[in-house]
């Protein structure tokens, strides 16, 4: 039960039931999952086909018991399952989760890709706070890469520009925000791209 709970905690506060089955072999109706529901840990969520922790604090406490290396490996497994186990339309729905899991797994290029996509999706919905969070995730993820080639430099600058647009109504909500844009100017110069610099 403890091992199942640890995997579930890495999957998130709420996640698809099929994901738990693929990761552990135990579906929502398995004896272990039923026992965890009886003990007030995991429950079917309001959305059909989803499971959730009864309390977010419980999930956080269980997550803290997962050793760092195992946690990274599980985040990688969760992200891969979300990518491979979903239709294209569902992957669109899971962009934020994919950015989170790949970021936690230390897979910078994929975290940046999904973080930027999730930020774009949030901007389209005018959810500026979510967009800021996702664009920042994407920038941090790019910074974990061993090298930023010209394409990555321009990607960094493009995401920084999107971050600026997400902050236009509330610039104070981005602590030390100026440093991101100063860095974007520096990287645009390194890339030798006048449009990006402008």
C-alpha positions in Angstrom: 0.0 0.0 0.0 2.8 2.4 0.9 4.5 1.8 -2.5 1.3 2.3 -4.4 0.7 5.5 -2.5 4.1 6.8 -3.3 3.6 6.2 -7.0 0.2 8.0 -6.7 1.8 10.9 -4.9 4.2 11.4 -7.8 1.4 11.2 -10.3 -0.2 14.2 -8.6 -3.1 15.2 -6.4 -5.5 14.1 -9.1 -4.6 11.8 -12.1 -6.2 9.4 -14.5 -7.0 6.0 -13.1 -5.5 4.3 -16.1 -2.2 5.9 -15.2 -2.0 4.2 -11.9 -2.8 0.9 -13.5 0.0 1.3 -16.1 2.5 2.4 -13.5 1.7 -0.2 -10.8 -0.5 -2.9 -12.3 -3.3 -1.9 -9.8 -6.4 -0.3 -11.2 -9.0 1.7 -9.2 -10.9 -1.5 -8.3 -8.0 -3.5 -7.2 -7.8 -4.7 -3.6 -5.0 -2.3 -2.8 -6.8 0.7 -4.3 -10.0 -0.2 -2.5 -8.1 -0.6 0.8 -6.5 2.9 0.3 -10.0 4.4 -0.3 -11.2 2.7 2.9 -8.3 4.3 4.8 -9.2 7.8 3.4 -6.2 8.1 1.0 -7.3 7.7 -2.6 -10.8 8.3 -4.1 -12.5 8.5 -7.4 -12.5 12.2 -8.4 -15.5 14.2 -9.5 -14.3 13.9 -13.1 -15.0 10.4 -14.5 -11.9 8.2 -14.8 -9.8 10.2 -12.4 -8.5 9.4 -9.0 -7.5 11.9 -6.3 -6.0 12.1 -2.8 -8.7 13.0 -0.3 -6.4 15.7 1.1 -3.7 17.6 -0.7 -1.6 17.7 2.5 -1.7 13.9 2.6 -0.4 13.8 -0.9 2.4 16.2 0.0 3.3 14.1 3.1 3.5 10.9 1.1 5.5 12.6 -1.7 8.1 13.7 0.8 8.8 10.0 1.7 9.8 9.2 -1.9 13.6 9.2 -2.2 14.9 11.8 -4.7 16.3 9.4 -7.3 13.1 7.3 -7.3 11.1 10.4 -7.5 12.9 11.6 -10.6 12.5 8.1 -12.2 8.8 8.1 -11.4 8.2 11.5 -12.8 9.9 10.4 -16.0 7.6 7.3 -16.1 4.5 9.4 -15.4 5.4 11.8 -18.2 6.1 9.1 -20.7 2.8 7.3 -19.9 0.9 10.6 -20.2 2.4 11.1 -23.7 2.0 7.6 -24.9 -1.3 6.7 -23.3 -3.2 9.7 -24.6 -4.7 10.7 -27.9 -3.4 13.9 -29.4 -6.3 15.9 -28.0 -5.6 14.5 -24.5 -1.9 15.4 -24.7 -3.1 18.9 -25.3 -5.1 18.6 -22.0 -2.0 17.3 -20.2 0.5 19.9 -21.3 0.8 21.5 -17.8 1.2 18.1 -16.2 3.8 17.1 -18.7 5.7 20.3 -18.1 5.6 19.6 -14.4 6.6 16.0 -14.6 9.4 16.5 -17.1 10.7 19.4 -15.1 10.7 17.3 -11.9 12.5 14.6 -13.8 15.2 16.9 -15.0 14.3 16.5 -18.7 14.9 20.1 -19.7 14.1 20.1 -23.4 10.7 18.4 -23.0 9.8 20.4 -19.9 10.6 23.6 -21.9 8.5 22.4 -24.8 5.4 21.5 -22.7 5.9 24.5 -20.4 5.8 26.9 -23.4 2.8 25.1 -24.9 0.9 25.1 -21.6 1.7 28.9 -21.2 0.3 29.5 -24.7 -2.8 27.6 -23.8 -3.2 29.6 -20.6 -2.7 32.9 -22.5 -5.4 31.9 -25.0 -7.7 31.5 -22.0 -6.5 34.8 -20.4 -5.3 32.8 -17.4 -2.3 35.1 -17.0 -1.1 33.7 -13.7 -1.0 30.2 -15.1 0.8 31.5 -18.2 3.4 33.2 -16.1 4.0 30.0 -14.1 4.4 27.9 -17.3 6.7 30.3 -19.1 8.9 30.5 -16.0 9.0 26.7 -15.9 10.0 26.7 -19.6 12.8 29.2 -19.0 14.2 27.4 -16.0 14.1 24.1 -17.9 16.0 25.6 -20.8 18.6 26.8 -18.3 19.2 23.2 -17.2 20.3 22.2 -20.7 24.1 21.7 -21.0 24.3 24.1 -24.0 22.0 26.6 -25.6 22.5 26.5 -29.4 21.2 29.3 -31.5 17.8 27.7 -31.8 17.5 27.4 -28.1 18.8 31.0 -27.5 16.0 32.3 -29.7 13.5 30.0 -28.0 14.5 31.5 -24.7 14.1 35.0 -26.0 10.7 34.1 -27.5 9.4 32.7 -24.2 10.7 35.7 -22.3 8.7 37.9 -24.7 5.6 35.8 -24.0 6.3 36.1 -20.3 6.4 39.9 -20.7 3.0 39.8 -22.4 1.6 37.7 -19.5 2.9 40.3 -17.0 1.7 43.4 -18.8 -1.3 43.9 -16.5 0.5 43.0 -13.3 4.3 43.5 -13.6 4.8 43.4 -9.9 3.6 39.8 -9.7 7.0 38.7 -11.2 9.6 39.2 -8.5 13.0 40.2 -10.0 11.3 40.2 -13.4 13.7 42.6 -15.0 16.5 40.0 -14.8 14.7 37.7 -17.2 14.4 40.4 -19.8 17.9 41.6 -19.3 19.1 38.1 -19.9 16.8 37.8 -23.0 18.6 40.9 -24.4 22.0 39.3 -23.7 20.9 36.0 -25.4 19.5 37.7 -28.4 22.8 39.5 -28.8 24.6 36.1 -28.6 22.3 34.7 -31.2 23.0 37.6 -33.5 19.3 38.1 -34.2 18.2 41.8 -34.6 14.5 41.0 -34.5 14.9 39.0 -31.3 17.0 41.8 -29.8 14.4 44.4 -30.8 
